[in-house]
């Protein structure tokens, strides 16, 4: 599924705003200071949302001047830079993505997380009937 530039624009602004809260501006005092960490995280969130490869993300961003301007990029980072940053900031990118996805869901007051690794297809029909539960959700993992 292709995402429009306006959706990516909104995602990039929100991801950068959240990333500023999670990470310092630069990774160290010896950084080149070409790109800030929040810019990198916003780019990696765009990559994850659009399900593109690193080199495809670089090409897509070079064709989106509005997004680059919103992120404060004078030039698009090379795909190798994005790959290296992803290895370094993997958990912080995950935190931002989780927060963004949680904000998009409707608030019902009921939440749960399943980290067991067990598949739901193999649950006992007798147990489900006895506990009077109806499983309507799908367990997703990567």
Residue pairs with C-beta under 8 A, 6 or more apart in sequence:
2 50
3 49
3 50
5 64
5 66
5 67
8 46
8 49
8 50
8 64
8 67
9 64
9 66
9 67
9 70
11 45
11 46
11 49
11 100
12 42
12 43
12 45
12 46
12 67
12 70
12 71
13 42
13 70
14 100
15 41
15 42
15 45
15 46
15 96
15 100
16 38
16 39
16 41
16 42
16 70
16 71
18 96
18 99
18 100
19 37
19 38
19 41
19 42
19 92
19 96
20 38
22 41
22 92
22 95
22 96
23 37
23 38
23 41
23 89
23 92
24 37
25 36
25 37
25 38
26 33
26 36
26 37
27 37
27 88
34 77
35 73
35 77
35 81
36 72
37 85
37 89
37 92
39 71
39 72
39 73
40 77
40 82
40 85
40 89
41 89
41 92
41 93
41 96
42 71
43 57
43 61
43 71
43 77
43 82
44 82
44 85
44 86
44 89
44 93
45 93
45 96
45 97
45 100
46 57
46 60
46 61
46 67
47 54
47 57
47 82
48 93
48 97
50 57
50 60
52 60
53 79
54 79
54 80
54 82
54 83
54 86
55 79
57 79
57 82
58 76
58 77
58 78
58 79
58 82
61 67
61 68
61 73
61 76
62 68
62 76
68 76
77 85
86 93
114 139
117 141
119 139
120 135
120 138
120 139
123 135
128 134
128 135
